[in-house]
Amino acid sequence: MCANLERSDYLTSTHRGHGHTLAKGANTTSMMCELFGRATGTNHGKGGSMHIADFSVGMLGANGVVAAGIPIAVGAAHSAKIRGSRAIVACFFGDGAINRGPFLEGLNWAKIFDLPVLFVCEDNRYSATTATDAMTAGAGAAARARSMDLPAATVDGNDVLAVDQAAHELVARIRAGGGPQFLHALTYRVKGHVSVDPAPYREQSEVDGALQSDPLKVAAVRLGALGVAAGRVAEIEAQARSEIEAALAAARAAPWPQADAAYTDIQDTGAGQWH
């Protein structure tokens, strides 16, 4: 998805924004330091895992509140339109977010004002600990987008080539003045909602089946079919693991923020100055 964005484009994310942040071009070590709450992190240790932002690459922030990134993305897109910028905004959220108020409000505003925003629903079939189809009425995310006259495409979210092609087409449509677009990417969450969640609410056979379409496995097979040697694929994976290990080591060794840093990067509301 992010391979089709420019550095000047914007992005909002979910509380699991690490991958989006890296894909948008953020420095791996700086991002990892932020996860560790260190002074050398992208937000000087103040954002932590769920609130990473890096304005230098257009990453406007992960968000710990479900669906909260949607109105932020719409606001950024409206700003871009007012300023005459060619920038677009990619807005990532999960399937659970489509049952929250900001989803309806955000899509409606984007459509009414014809804003340059691409809504990307990463549908992993589970909203926390509940199967999405047990709590979501109707035909799902894409159908709700179409009900507000937003063009919506559904794609296999585990197939990187399919996602790339769909994203390429939708981004081009937005840049050409086609207004907001919607991408519904079907995937699966193979782990529990959090690290201490064993996910007993689903059958192991369901998880085993989903693992057969792991995006990295699918990509490796596709690359092999295109003539890329298995050794090259293994080399790429090794390089990625090495980069993450180096970032982890750097984050563990990085300094903690100084106490007086708590008084920087805050908004002055004028408190105490009113009469």
SEKOL-303044 format. One record per residue (C-alpha): residue in one letter; x, y, z; residue number from 1. Coordinates in Angstrom, 1 decimal. Each point is the difference from the previous one (the first is absolute). Layout:
N
{code=A X=X Y=Y Z=Z pos=NUM}
...
This chain:
275
{code=M X=0.0 Y=0.0 Z=0.0 pos=1}
{code=C X=2.6 Y=2.5 Z=1.1 pos=2}
{code=A X=2.2 Y=-0.8 Z=-3.0 pos=3}
{code=N X=-2.5 Y=2.0 Z=-2.0 pos=4}
{code=L X=0.2 Y=3.1 Z=2.2 pos=5}
{code=E X=2.4 Y=2.9 Z=-0.3 pos=6}
{code=R X=2.0 Y=1.4 Z=2.9 pos=7}
{code=S X=-2.2 Y=3.1 Z=-0.1 pos=8}
{code=D X=-3.2 Y=-2.1 Z=0.4 pos=9}
{code=Y X=-1.4 Y=-0.6 Z=3.5 pos=10}
{code=L X=-1.0 Y=-3.0 Z=1.9 pos=11}
{code=T X=-2.0 Y=-0.8 Z=3.2 pos=12}
{code=S X=0.1 Y=-3.3 Z=1.7 pos=13}
{code=T X=-1.5 Y=-2.2 Z=2.7 pos=14}
{code=H X=1.4 Y=-1.0 Z=3.4 pos=15}
{code=R X=2.1 Y=-2.5 Z=-1.9 pos=16}
{code=G X=1.8 Y=2.6 Z=-2.1 pos=17}
{code=H X=3.5 Y=-1.4 Z=0.0 pos=18}
{code=G X=-0.1 Y=-1.5 Z=-3.5 pos=19}
{code=H X=-1.8 Y=3.0 Z=-1.5 pos=20}
{code=T X=2.7 Y=2.3 Z=1.5 pos=21}
{code=L X=2.8 Y=-2.0 Z=-1.5 pos=22}
{code=A X=-1.7 Y=-0.4 Z=-3.3 pos=23}
{code=K X=-0.5 Y=3.8 Z=-0.3 pos=24}
{code=G X=3.8 Y=0.4 Z=0.3 pos=25}
{code=A X=0.7 Y=0.6 Z=3.7 pos=26}
{code=N X=3.4 Y=-0.9 Z=1.4 pos=27}
{code=T X=-0.1 Y=-3.5 Z=1.5 pos=28}
{code=T X=2.2 Y=0.8 Z=3.0 pos=29}
{code=S X=-1.8 Y=3.2 Z=0.8 pos=30}
{code=M X=-3.3 Y=-1.8 Z=-0.1 pos=31}
{code=M X=1.2 Y=-2.8 Z=2.3 pos=32}
{code=C X=1.4 Y=2.5 Z=2.4 pos=33}
{code=E X=-3.5 Y=1.5 Z=0.2 pos=34}
{code=L X=-1.4 Y=-3.4 Z=0.8 pos=35}
{code=F X=2.5 Y=-0.3 Z=2.9 pos=36}
{code=G X=-1.0 Y=3.5 Z=1.2 pos=37}
{code=R X=3.6 Y=1.3 Z=-0.6 pos=38}
{code=A X=1.1 Y=3.6 Z=-0.5 pos=39}
{code=T X=1.3 Y=-0.8 Z=-3.5 pos=40}
{code=G X=-3.4 Y=-1.2 Z=-1.2 pos=41}
{code=T X=-2.0 Y=1.8 Z=-2.7 pos=42}
{code=N X=-2.1 Y=1.7 Z=2.7 pos=43}
{code=H X=2.8 Y=0.1 Z=2.6 pos=44}
{code=G X=-1.6 Y=-2.9 Z=1.9 pos=45}
{code=K X=-3.3 Y=1.8 Z=0.6 pos=46}
{code=G X=-2.1 Y=-1.9 Z=-2.5 pos=47}
{code=G X=1.0 Y=-3.5 Z=0.7 pos=48}
{code=S X=-1.3 Y=-3.0 Z=-1.9 pos=49}
{code=M X=-3.6 Y=1.2 Z=-0.7 pos=50}
{code=H X=0.7 Y=3.6 Z=-0.8 pos=51}
{code=I X=2.9 Y=0.0 Z=-2.4 pos=52}
{code=A X=0.2 Y=3.0 Z=-2.4 pos=53}
{code=D X=2.6 Y=1.2 Z=-2.4 pos=54}
{code=F X=-1.0 Y=3.2 Z=-1.9 pos=55}
{code=S X=3.2 Y=-0.1 Z=-2.0 pos=56}
{code=V X=-1.4 Y=-2.8 Z=-2.1 pos=57}
{code=G X=-3.7 Y=1.0 Z=0.3 pos=58}
{code=M X=-0.8 Y=-2.5 Z=2.7 pos=59}
{code=L X=-2.6 Y=2.0 Z=2.0 pos=60}
{code=G X=-0.3 Y=-2.6 Z=2.8 pos=61}
{code=A X=-1.1 Y=-3.3 Z=1.2 pos=62}
{code=N X=-3.0 Y=0.2 Z=2.4 pos=63}
{code=G X=-1.1 Y=-2.0 Z=3.0 pos=64}
{code=V X=-3.6 Y=0.8 Z=-0.6 pos=65}
{code=V X=-1.9 Y=-2.2 Z=-2.5 pos=66}
{code=A X=-1.0 Y=2.0 Z=-3.1 pos=67}
{code=A X=1.6 Y=3.2 Z=1.4 pos=68}
{code=G X=2.4 Y=0.2 Z=-3.0 pos=69}
{code=I X=-2.9 Y=0.4 Z=-2.4 pos=70}
{code=P X=-1.0 Y=3.6 Z=0.8 pos=71}
{code=I X=3.7 Y=1.0 Z=0.3 pos=72}
{code=A X=0.6 Y=-1.4 Z=-3.6 pos=73}
{code=V X=-3.1 Y=1.9 Z=-1.3 pos=74}
{code=G X=1.2 Y=3.2 Z=1.7 pos=75}
{code=A X=3.4 Y=-0.4 Z=-1.6 pos=76}
{code=A X=-1.6 Y=-0.7 Z=-3.4 pos=77}
{code=H X=-2.2 Y=3.1 Z=0.3 pos=78}
{code=S X=3.1 Y=2.1 Z=0.9 pos=79}
{code=A X=1.8 Y=-1.3 Z=-3.0 pos=80}
{code=K X=-2.9 Y=0.9 Z=-2.3 pos=81}
{code=I X=-0.3 Y=3.5 Z=1.4 pos=82}
{code=R X=3.7 Y=0.6 Z=-0.4 pos=83}
{code=G X=-0.1 Y=-1.3 Z=-3.6 pos=84}
{code=S X=2.5 Y=-2.8 Z=0.9 pos=85}
{code=R X=0.2 Y=-3.1 Z=-2.1 pos=86}
{code=A X=0.5 Y=-2.1 Z=3.1 pos=87}
{code=I X=-2.4 Y=-2.7 Z=0.8 pos=88}
{code=V X=-0.7 Y=-1.8 Z=3.4 pos=89}
{code=A X=-0.1 Y=-3.7 Z=0.6 pos=90}
{code=C X=-2.1 Y=-0.9 Z=3.0 pos=91}
{code=F X=0.5 Y=-3.5 Z=1.5 pos=92}
{code=F X=-2.5 Y=-1.6 Z=2.4 pos=93}
{code=G X=-1.3 Y=-3.4 Z=1.0 pos=94}
{code=D X=-3.4 Y=-1.7 Z=-0.6 pos=95}
{code=G X=-1.1 Y=0.8 Z=3.5 pos=96}
{code=A X=0.3 Y=3.8 Z=-0.8 pos=97}
{code=I X=-2.9 Y=-0.2 Z=-2.5 pos=98}
{code=N X=-2.4 Y=-0.3 Z=3.0 pos=99}
{code=R X=1.2 Y=3.2 Z=1.6 pos=100}
{code=G X=-1.4 Y=3.4 Z=-0.6 pos=101}
{code=P X=3.1 Y=1.6 Z=-1.6 pos=102}
{code=F X=-0.3 Y=-2.4 Z=-2.9 pos=103}
{code=L X=-3.3 Y=1.3 Z=-1.2 pos=104}
{code=E X=0.9 Y=3.6 Z=0.8 pos=105}
{code=G X=3.4 Y=-0.2 Z=-1.7 pos=106}
{code=L X=-1.2 Y=-1.7 Z=-3.2 pos=107}
{code=N X=-2.9 Y=2.3 Z=-0.3 pos=108}
{code=W X=2.1 Y=3.2 Z=0.4 pos=109}
{code=A X=2.6 Y=-1.3 Z=-2.5 pos=110}
{code=K X=-2.7 Y=-0.7 Z=-2.6 pos=111}
{code=I X=-1.9 Y=3.2 Z=0.5 pos=112}
{code=F X=3.1 Y=2.1 Z=-0.4 pos=113}
{code=D X=1.6 Y=-2.3 Z=-2.6 pos=114}
{code=L X=3.2 Y=-0.4 Z=2.0 pos=115}
{code=P X=3.3 Y=-1.8 Z=-1.1 pos=116}
{code=V X=-0.1 Y=-2.8 Z=2.5 pos=117}
{code=L X=0.4 Y=-3.8 Z=-0.4 pos=118}
{code=F X=-1.8 Y=-1.9 Z=2.7 pos=119}
{code=V X=1.7 Y=-3.4 Z=0.6 pos=120}
{code=C X=-1.9 Y=-2.5 Z=2.1 pos=121}
{code=E X=2.3 Y=-2.8 Z=1.2 pos=122}
{code=D X=-2.6 Y=-2.7 Z=0.7 pos=123}
{code=N X=1.6 Y=-2.7 Z=2.1 pos=124}
{code=R X=-3.4 Y=-1.6 Z=0.8 pos=125}
{code=Y X=0.2 Y=0.7 Z=3.8 pos=126}
{code=S X=-0.9 Y=3.1 Z=2.0 pos=127}
{code=A X=2.1 Y=-0.5 Z=3.2 pos=128}
{code=T X=-1.4 Y=-3.4 Z=1.2 pos=129}
{code=T X=-3.2 Y=-0.2 Z=-2.0 pos=130}
{code=A X=-0.4 Y=-1.2 Z=-3.6 pos=131}
{code=T X=-0.9 Y=3.0 Z=-2.1 pos=132}
{code=D X=-2.9 Y=-1.7 Z=-1.8 pos=133}
{code=A X=-1.7 Y=-0.6 Z=3.3 pos=134}
{code=M X=-0.2 Y=3.7 Z=0.7 pos=135}
{code=T X=-0.1 Y=1.8 Z=-3.3 pos=136}
{code=A X=-3.3 Y=0.2 Z=-1.9 pos=137}
{code=G X=-0.3 Y=0.0 Z=-3.7 pos=138}
{code=A X=2.5 Y=-0.8 Z=-2.7 pos=139}
{code=G X=3.0 Y=1.6 Z=1.8 pos=140}
{code=A X=2.5 Y=2.8 Z=-0.5 pos=141}
{code=A X=-0.1 Y=0.4 Z=-3.8 pos=142}
{code=A X=-3.8 Y=-0.1 Z=-0.1 pos=143}
{code=R X=-0.2 Y=2.8 Z=2.6 pos=144}
{code=A X=2.5 Y=2.1 Z=-2.0 pos=145}
{code=R X=-2.1 Y=-0.5 Z=-3.2 pos=146}
{code=S X=-3.2 Y=1.0 Z=1.9 pos=147}
{code=M X=1.6 Y=3.5 Z=0.2 pos=148}
{code=D X=1.0 Y=-0.1 Z=-3.7 pos=149}
{code=L X=3.7 Y=-0.7 Z=0.7 pos=150}
{code=P X=1.5 Y=-2.3 Z=-2.6 pos=151}
{code=A X=1.2 Y=-3.1 Z=1.8 pos=152}
{code=A X=2.3 Y=-2.8 Z=-1.0 pos=153}
{code=T X=0.5 Y=-3.3 Z=1.9 pos=154}
{code=V X=3.3 Y=-1.8 Z=-0.2 pos=155}
{code=D X=1.9 Y=-2.9 Z=1.5 pos=156}
{code=G X=2.0 Y=1.8 Z=2.7 pos=157}
{code=N X=2.5 Y=-2.8 Z=0.2 pos=158}
{code=D X=1.0 Y=0.3 Z=-3.6 pos=159}
{code=V X=2.5 Y=2.8 Z=-0.2 pos=160}
{code=L X=-0.2 Y=0.2 Z=-3.8 pos=161}
{code=A X=-3.8 Y=0.2 Z=0.0 pos=162}
{code=V X=0.1 Y=2.8 Z=2.7 pos=163}
{code=D X=2.7 Y=1.9 Z=-2.0 pos=164}
{code=Q X=-2.1 Y=-0.1 Z=-3.2 pos=165}
{code=A X=-3.2 Y=1.1 Z=1.8 pos=166}
{code=A X=1.8 Y=2.8 Z=1.9 pos=167}
{code=H X=1.7 Y=1.2 Z=-3.2 pos=168}
{code=E X=-3.3 Y=0.3 Z=-1.8 pos=169}
{code=L X=-1.8 Y=1.7 Z=2.9 pos=170}
{code=V X=2.8 Y=2.4 Z=0.7 pos=171}
{code=A X=0.1 Y=1.0 Z=-3.7 pos=172}
{code=R X=-3.7 Y=0.5 Z=0.1 pos=173}
{code=I X=0.2 Y=2.4 Z=3.0 pos=174}
{code=R X=2.9 Y=2.0 Z=-1.5 pos=175}
{code=A X=-2.1 Y=0.4 Z=-3.2 pos=176}
{code=G X=-2.7 Y=1.7 Z=2.1 pos=177}
{code=G X=-2.2 Y=-3.1 Z=0.4 pos=178}
{code=G X=-0.7 Y=0.8 Z=3.7 pos=179}
{code=P X=0.2 Y=-2.4 Z=2.9 pos=180}
{code=Q X=0.5 Y=-3.7 Z=-0.6 pos=181}
{code=F X=-0.4 Y=-3.1 Z=2.2 pos=182}
{code=L X=2.1 Y=-3.2 Z=0.1 pos=183}
{code=H X=-1.2 Y=-3.0 Z=2.0 pos=184}
{code=A X=2.9 Y=-2.3 Z=0.6 pos=185}
{code=L X=-0.9 Y=-3.5 Z=1.3 pos=186}
{code=T X=2.6 Y=-1.5 Z=2.3 pos=187}
{code=Y X=0.2 Y=-1.9 Z=3.3 pos=188}
{code=R X=1.4 Y=0.6 Z=3.5 pos=189}
{code=V X=1.9 Y=-3.2 Z=0.8 pos=190}
{code=K X=0.8 Y=1.0 Z=3.6 pos=191}
{code=G X=-2.2 Y=1.1 Z=2.9 pos=192}
{code=H X=-1.1 Y=3.6 Z=0.4 pos=193}
{code=V X=2.8 Y=0.7 Z=2.4 pos=194}
{code=S X=3.1 Y=-1.9 Z=1.0 pos=195}
{code=V X=-1.8 Y=-1.7 Z=3.0 pos=196}
{code=D X=-3.0 Y=-1.0 Z=-2.0 pos=197}
{code=P X=0.1 Y=-3.7 Z=-0.9 pos=198}
{code=A X=-3.1 Y=0.5 Z=-2.2 pos=199}
{code=P X=-2.1 Y=-3.0 Z=1.2 pos=200}
{code=Y X=-3.0 Y=1.5 Z=-1.8 pos=201}
{code=R X=1.0 Y=-1.6 Z=-3.3 pos=202}
{code=E X=0.9 Y=-3.4 Z=-1.2 pos=203}
{code=Q X=3.7 Y=-0.8 Z=-0.6 pos=204}
{code=S X=-0.9 Y=-1.5 Z=-3.4 pos=205}
{code=E X=-1.2 Y=3.5 Z=-1.0 pos=206}
{code=V X=3.4 Y=1.5 Z=0.9 pos=207}
{code=D X=1.9 Y=-2.9 Z=-1.7 pos=208}
{code=G X=-2.0 Y=0.6 Z=-3.2 pos=209}
{code=A X=0.7 Y=3.7 Z=0.1 pos=210}
{code=L X=3.8 Y=-0.6 Z=0.5 pos=211}
{code=Q X=0.0 Y=-1.7 Z=-3.4 pos=212}
{code=S X=-0.6 Y=3.4 Z=-1.6 pos=213}
{code=D X=2.6 Y=1.9 Z=2.1 pos=214}
{code=P X=1.0 Y=3.1 Z=-2.1 pos=215}
{code=L X=3.7 Y=-0.8 Z=0.1 pos=216}
{code=K X=-0.6 Y=-3.6 Z=-1.2 pos=217}
{code=V X=-2.3 Y=1.1 Z=-2.7 pos=218}
{code=A X=2.5 Y=2.7 Z=-1.2 pos=219}
{code=A X=2.9 Y=-2.5 Z=0.0 pos=220}
{code=V X=-2.0 Y=-2.4 Z=-2.2 pos=221}
{code=R X=-0.9 Y=2.8 Z=-2.4 pos=222}
{code=L X=3.6 Y=1.2 Z=-0.2 pos=223}
{code=G X=1.1 Y=-3.5 Z=-0.7 pos=224}
{code=A X=-2.5 Y=-0.2 Z=-2.9 pos=225}
{code=L X=1.5 Y=3.2 Z=-1.3 pos=226}
{code=G X=3.5 Y=-1.6 Z=-0.1 pos=227}
{code=V X=1.4 Y=1.5 Z=3.3 pos=228}
{code=A X=2.3 Y=-2.6 Z=1.6 pos=229}
{code=A X=-0.9 Y=-1.4 Z=3.4 pos=230}
{code=G X=3.4 Y=1.1 Z=1.3 pos=231}
{code=R X=-0.8 Y=3.6 Z=-0.9 pos=232}
{code=V X=-3.3 Y=-0.1 Z=1.8 pos=233}
{code=A X=1.8 Y=-1.4 Z=3.1 pos=234}
{code=E X=2.6 Y=2.7 Z=-0.3 pos=235}
{code=I X=-2.7 Y=2.7 Z=0.0 pos=236}
{code=E X=-1.6 Y=-1.5 Z=3.1 pos=237}
{code=A X=3.4 Y=-0.3 Z=1.8 pos=238}
{code=Q X=0.7 Y=3.7 Z=-0.8 pos=239}
{code=A X=-3.4 Y=1.0 Z=1.5 pos=240}
{code=R X=0.6 Y=-2.0 Z=3.1 pos=241}
{code=S X=3.5 Y=1.4 Z=0.4 pos=242}
{code=E X=-1.4 Y=3.6 Z=-0.3 pos=243}
{code=I X=-2.6 Y=-0.7 Z=2.7 pos=244}
{code=E X=2.6 Y=-1.6 Z=2.3 pos=245}
{code=A X=2.3 Y=3.0 Z=-0.4 pos=246}
{code=A X=-2.9 Y=2.3 Z=0.8 pos=247}
{code=L X=-0.9 Y=-2.0 Z=3.1 pos=248}
{code=A X=3.6 Y=0.1 Z=1.3 pos=249}
{code=A X=0.1 Y=3.8 Z=-0.6 pos=250}
{code=A X=-3.3 Y=0.5 Z=1.8 pos=251}
{code=R X=1.1 Y=-2.0 Z=3.0 pos=252}
{code=A X=3.2 Y=2.1 Z=0.3 pos=253}
{code=A X=-1.7 Y=3.4 Z=-0.7 pos=254}
{code=P X=-0.4 Y=2.5 Z=2.9 pos=255}
{code=W X=-3.3 Y=0.6 Z=1.8 pos=256}
{code=P X=-1.5 Y=3.5 Z=-0.3 pos=257}
{code=Q X=1.0 Y=2.6 Z=2.5 pos=258}
{code=A X=-2.7 Y=1.0 Z=2.5 pos=259}
{code=D X=-0.1 Y=3.6 Z=-1.1 pos=260}
{code=A X=-0.9 Y=-1.2 Z=-3.6 pos=261}
{code=A X=-3.5 Y=-0.5 Z=1.4 pos=262}
{code=Y X=-0.5 Y=3.7 Z=-0.3 pos=263}
{code=T X=0.9 Y=0.2 Z=-3.7 pos=264}
{code=D X=-2.1 Y=-0.9 Z=-3.1 pos=265}
{code=I X=-3.2 Y=1.0 Z=1.8 pos=266}
{code=Q X=-2.8 Y=2.4 Z=-1.0 pos=267}
{code=D X=-0.3 Y=3.2 Z=1.9 pos=268}
{code=T X=-3.7 Y=0.5 Z=0.6 pos=269}
{code=G X=0.5 Y=3.3 Z=1.8 pos=270}
{code=A X=-1.0 Y=-1.5 Z=3.3 pos=271}
{code=G X=0.3 Y=2.5 Z=2.9 pos=272}
{code=Q X=-0.1 Y=3.0 Z=-2.3 pos=273}
{code=W X=-3.7 Y=0.3 Z=-0.3 pos=274}
{code=H X=-1.9 Y=2.6 Z=2.1 pos=275}
